[in-house]
Amino acid sequence: MKKATVKLTNILNRQDHPDEDQLLIYNAYTTEDISSKSLYVCQSGIKKWRSPGWISGPAMYDHYIIHYLIGGEGTYRCRGQQYPIQAGDLFLIEPYTEVSYRADVENPYQYYWVGFNGIACHELLSCCGFTESKLVLSAPDHQLMTEHMSAIASLRSNTMATQLELLGHLYQIFSSLVQQEKQPDHCSSRYYYDAVAYIRDNACAAQITAEDVATHVGIERSHLYRIFKENSPITVKEMILAVRMEKAKLFLNNTDQSIEYIANCSGYKNVSHFCQLFRRLEGISPHQYRVKERDRTI
């Protein structure tokens, strides 16, 4: 049986459940000429009813989302890692990244969320303490966080004035997280997050190297190596490889495209070299991986 492809979630198709005992509110905001905006809010909401064991996802979005748990607990899965989450925690969903999250069976979570995007997001989130390997943070001031997230979820109109009010509350949330985050080397985390974003956007489209990444973020290659050593368990080269293989596995799982086509889409012009790297990392060939994954879903 062919595994279903995870498509981008359309927030405009969601529906409210306004019952007092099962409060579930979705807000979607549209903006014009968003390509040059540094930050804008595109959705928000609140889920105040308890659903033991409920799984959200697998899902994928074209923007960032922060969830703030106001009660209960559960788990959050992203890139093969599972994170425990509980009341007072915030967890970050990144764009074009497959995620799922599950409410605890005995103590299911309740939460607010806010979805946003813009060219300033990488740096803002880095300043808050979020990284690719640190997607869950504890709120420094639960009363303040609840106040601003509640205010965001209550704004339902779709006007410029609303967007400005939404941004005001979102910046207050970021300010609280930045004040909590100890940043002895702010530039280090900023360069790291910018480098990761560049790698994720370009690793499969071009034959990028560590030198290319260093040039993009504006530092020497040796400095980039030191930054990765401080912020990541893997090197620049290993991250480029990981991103390429992540895309290759998505293609193998969800399409019937040839191995040569998948190799090209993952950044490899030489299909033999791609197969050698894949076997070295996964222990099996790309074809064997595809068969194994599809047999697992039958």
C-alpha positions in Angstrom: 0.0 0.0 0.0 1.3 3.4 -0.9 2.0 5.7 2.0 0.0 9.0 1.8 1.9 12.2 1.1 1.8 14.8 3.9 0.4 17.9 2.3 0.5 21.5 3.6 -2.3 22.0 6.1 -4.9 24.6 5.0 -5.8 26.6 8.0 -8.7 28.3 6.2 -10.7 25.1 6.2 -10.8 24.6 9.9 -14.0 25.1 11.9 -14.7 26.4 15.4 -16.3 24.4 18.3 -17.5 27.2 20.5 -19.2 25.1 23.2 -18.1 26.2 26.6 -17.1 22.7 27.6 -15.3 22.0 24.3 -13.9 25.4 23.3 -11.9 25.2 20.0 -11.4 28.4 18.1 -9.5 28.9 14.8 -8.5 32.4 13.5 -7.0 32.9 10.0 -5.6 36.3 9.0 -4.7 37.3 5.5 -2.3 40.1 4.6 -1.4 41.8 1.4 2.1 42.1 -0.1 3.6 39.9 2.6 6.9 39.0 0.7 8.8 41.9 2.2 7.3 41.9 5.7 9.7 41.3 8.6 6.9 39.6 10.7 3.2 39.0 10.3 0.6 36.8 12.0 -1.3 34.4 9.8 -3.3 32.3 12.3 -4.1 31.8 16.0 -6.5 29.8 18.2 -7.3 28.1 21.5 -8.1 24.5 22.4 -9.6 24.2 25.8 -11.3 20.9 25.7 -9.5 17.7 26.8 -9.2 14.8 24.3 -7.1 11.9 25.9 -4.6 10.5 23.5 -5.6 12.7 20.6 -3.0 12.9 17.9 -2.6 16.0 15.7 -0.8 15.2 12.4 1.3 14.2 10.7 1.0 17.7 9.3 3.1 20.3 7.5 2.7 24.1 7.4 4.2 26.9 5.3 4.8 29.1 8.3 6.0 29.0 11.9 3.6 28.1 14.8 4.2 28.4 18.6 1.9 26.4 20.8 1.7 27.3 24.5 0.3 24.6 26.9 -2.0 26.0 29.6 -2.7 22.6 31.1 -2.0 18.9 30.9 0.8 17.2 29.0 1.7 15.2 25.9 4.5 14.6 23.4 5.7 16.5 20.3 7.4 14.7 17.4 9.6 16.4 14.8 12.4 15.0 12.5 12.3 11.7 14.3 12.8 13.2 17.8 10.1 13.0 20.5 9.9 15.8 23.1 7.8 15.6 26.3 5.6 18.7 26.7 3.7 19.9 29.7 1.8 22.9 31.1 3.9 26.0 30.8 5.9 24.8 27.8 6.0 26.3 24.3 6.9 24.2 21.3 7.9 25.5 17.9 6.7 24.1 14.5 9.0 25.2 11.6 7.8 25.7 8.0 7.7 22.7 5.6 8.6 20.3 8.4 6.5 17.2 9.1 5.3 17.2 12.7 2.8 15.5 15.0 1.8 16.0 18.7 -0.2 13.8 21.0 -2.2 14.5 24.2 -1.4 12.4 27.2 -4.1 9.7 27.9 -4.5 10.5 31.6 -3.7 14.2 31.6 -4.4 15.6 28.1 -3.1 19.0 27.2 -4.9 22.3 26.5 -3.2 25.1 24.6 -3.2 28.4 22.7 -1.3 28.8 19.5 -0.1 31.5 17.1 1.1 31.1 13.5 3.4 33.6 12.0 6.0 34.2 9.3 8.4 36.8 7.8 12.0 37.5 7.0 12.9 38.4 10.6 11.7 35.0 12.0 15.0 33.2 12.0 16.8 35.8 14.1 13.9 36.5 16.4 13.4 32.8 17.2 17.2 32.3 17.7 17.3 35.2 20.2 14.4 33.5 22.0 16.5 30.3 22.4 14.9 28.1 19.8 17.2 26.1 17.6 16.7 23.2 15.2 17.6 20.8 18.1 15.8 22.9 20.8 12.2 23.2 19.8 10.6 23.2 23.3 11.0 26.1 25.8 9.6 26.7 29.3 7.7 30.0 29.6 9.5 32.4 32.0 6.2 34.1 33.2 3.1 31.9 32.8 0.7 34.7 33.7 2.2 37.1 31.1 2.3 34.3 28.5 -1.3 33.3 29.1 -2.4 37.0 28.9 -0.8 37.6 25.6 -1.7 34.3 24.0 -5.3 34.8 25.1 -5.4 38.3 23.7 -4.1 37.0 20.3 -6.7 34.2 20.2 -9.5 36.7 20.9 -8.7 38.9 17.9 -10.9 37.6 15.1 -11.3 40.5 12.6 -9.0 40.7 9.6 -7.9 44.3 9.4 -4.6 46.2 9.4 -5.4 47.4 12.9 -5.9 43.8 14.1 -2.6 42.8 12.5 -0.8 45.5 14.4 -2.4 44.5 17.6 -1.5 40.9 17.0 2.1 41.8 16.4 2.2 43.9 19.6 1.3 40.8 21.6 3.6 38.6 19.7 6.5 40.9 20.2 5.7 40.9 24.0 6.0 37.1 23.9 9.3 37.3 22.1 10.6 39.9 24.5 9.8 37.7 27.5 11.6 34.7 26.0 14.6 36.8 25.0 15.0 38.2 28.5 15.0 34.6 29.8 17.5 33.3 27.3 21.1 33.6 28.4 23.1 34.6 25.3 26.8 35.0 26.0 27.4 34.9 22.3 24.2 36.2 20.5 26.1 36.4 17.2 27.0 32.8 17.4 23.4 31.6 17.7 22.3 34.0 15.0 24.9 32.8 12.6 24.1 29.2 13.4 20.4 29.6 12.8 21.0 31.6 9.6 23.4 28.8 8.4 20.8 26.1 9.1 18.1 28.0 7.3 20.4 28.4 4.2 21.3 24.7 4.3 17.7 23.6 4.5 16.7 25.9 1.6 19.6 25.1 -0.7 21.2 21.8 0.0 19.1 19.9 -2.5 19.0 22.6 -5.2 22.7 23.1 -5.6 26.1 21.6 -4.8 26.7 23.8 -1.8 29.7 23.4 0.5 30.7 24.6 3.9 32.5 27.5 2.2 29.2 28.5 0.5 27.4 28.5 3.8 30.1 30.6 5.5 30.0 33.1 2.6 26.2 33.4 2.9 26.2 34.2 6.6 29.2 36.5 6.2 31.9 34.7 8.3 35.1 32.7 7.7 34.7 28.9 7.3 36.8 28.2 10.4 34.5 30.5 12.4 31.5 28.6 11.0 33.0 25.3 12.1 33.4 26.7 15.7 29.8 27.9 15.7 28.5 24.5 14.7 30.7 22.8 17.4 29.0 25.1 20.0 25.5 24.7 18.7 25.1 21.3 17.0 26.1 17.7 17.5 26.9 17.4 13.8 29.2 19.3 11.4 28.2 21.6 8.5 28.9 18.8 6.0 26.9 16.3 8.0 23.9 18.6 8.2 24.0 19.1 4.4 24.0 15.4 4.0 21.2 14.9 6.6 18.9 17.4 4.8 19.5 15.8 1.4 18.8 12.3 2.8 15.7 13.6 4.6 14.3 14.8 1.3 15.3 11.6 -0.5 13.4 9.5 2.1 10.3 11.6 1.7 10.4 11.0 -2.1 11.0 7.3 -1.6 8.1 7.0 0.9 5.6 9.1 -1.0 6.3 8.8 -4.7 7.0 6.3 -7.4 9.8 8.3 -9.0 12.9 6.6 -10.1 16.0 6.4 -7.9 17.9 8.5 -10.4 15.2 11.2 -10.3 15.2 11.2 -6.5 19.0 11.4 -6.4 18.9 14.5 -8.7 16.2 16.1 -6.6 18.3 15.5 -3.4 21.3 17.3 -4.8 23.2 14.3 -6.4 24.0 14.2 -10.1 25.7 10.8 -9.7 23.1 8.2 -8.8 25.8 5.6 -7.8 27.3 8.1 -5.3 23.9 8.8 -3.9 23.2 5.1 -3.4 26.5 4.6 -1.7 25.9 7.4 0.7 22.3 6.2 1.4 23.5 2.7 2.1 26.2 3.9 4.4 23.7 5.9 6.5 20.7 3.6 6.4 22.3 0.2 6.1 20.2 -0.6 3.0 19.8 0.6 -0.6 17.2 3.3 -1.5 15.1 0.6 -3.3 15.2 -1.7 -0.2 14.3 1.3 2.0 11.3 2.0 -0.2 10.1 -1.6 -0.1 10.6 -1.8 3.7 8.7 1.4 4.4 5.8 0.5 2.2 5.5 -3.0 3.6 5.4 -1.4 7.1 2.3 0.7 6.2 0.3 -2.3 4.8 
